[in-house]
Amino acid sequence: MKTTLITLAILSSSSVYAHSDHNFSISSDNCQLEFKNDVKITPEEISITQANNQNMMIAADGTLSVNGQIITVTPQQRQALSFYAETLRAELPKVAEVATQAVDLAEVALNEVATTFNLNSFDDLSEILDELSVEVQNTFYQEGTFVMGEQTMAEFGEQFEHQFESRVESAVKSAMFESIGTLLISLGSEMKNADGDISVFEQRMEQLGANFEHRINAQAEQLEASADSLCDQFAQIAQQEAHLAQSMPTLSGYALMHTKPQ
């Protein structure tokens, strides 16, 4: 159960985002990034909008426009813009993937506990997690467009806090209360199977716990590796944006992210 609650916390507290003006940051042990502006990704274009509604757009062919005006670029600059757009298109949606994987991992942990001890009281919590997974998708994918930025993350945080956090806490408390009787019966059955030998019973429980932790920890480590890899990619995006701004100063205000000083 501890693993389940830790997994749930991935969405709300393992990466702490703080607002400052129109920026927000994500901080963890291995990732220090600050995000700015809002981005929309479609198959045809990448659109980045500042807080003051100034807009930059990169078309699929590398054409650049700022506030609706086409900006003349060199072939090298066009190539750099296309590469940048391709990178955003490939990497940013992985944020939604990692968030969804975190919810899925929480549900796997729940199912492991429920199966191990023959519990049915986690059904409500499992249903909430299913809803949360849908909410993650709806947050990042709106009418076929991938969206991400300060407003998107702020809305998701508020939605989680107001709609899901209290429901998760209530469902956990209810599940634990309702499970006490079933757990006692299950433990009694285990004791009976062990012919009252407490050492055999303890070994059985330790083995169950070890198997559970092995299955869940393996997936948790994979999830953490995905998040770390994503952070590395974001750092590279920040470098791309710095190079683009140096080459085309008009883009200096449209960076999505930069690495925060340690």
ZIWO-V596225 format. One line per field, one symbol per residue. phi: phi as a letter, one per 30 degrees, with the letter a starting at -180 (. if undefined). burial: + if it has 16 or more other ideal C-beta (glycine too) atoms within 10 Angstrom, else -. Layout:
phi: ???
burial: ???
//
This chain:
phi: .ddedddededcbdcccbcbhccbbbbbdcbbbbcbibbbbbdcacbbbdddidbbbcddcjdcbbhicdcdbdedddddddddddddddcddddddddddddddddddedddddechccdcdddddddddddddedddcbbhicdbalededdddddddddcceddddddddddddddedddddddddddddchidddddddddddddddddddddddddddddddddddddddddededddddddbedcdccddaadddd
burial: --++-+++-+++-++-+-----++++-+--+++++++++++---+++++-----+++++--+-+-+----+-+---++-+++-++-++--++-+++-++++++-++++++-+++--+-+-++-+++-++--++-++--++-----+++++-++--++-++---+--++--++--+---+--------------+------+----------+---+--++--++--+--++--+--++-++--+---+--+-++++++----
//
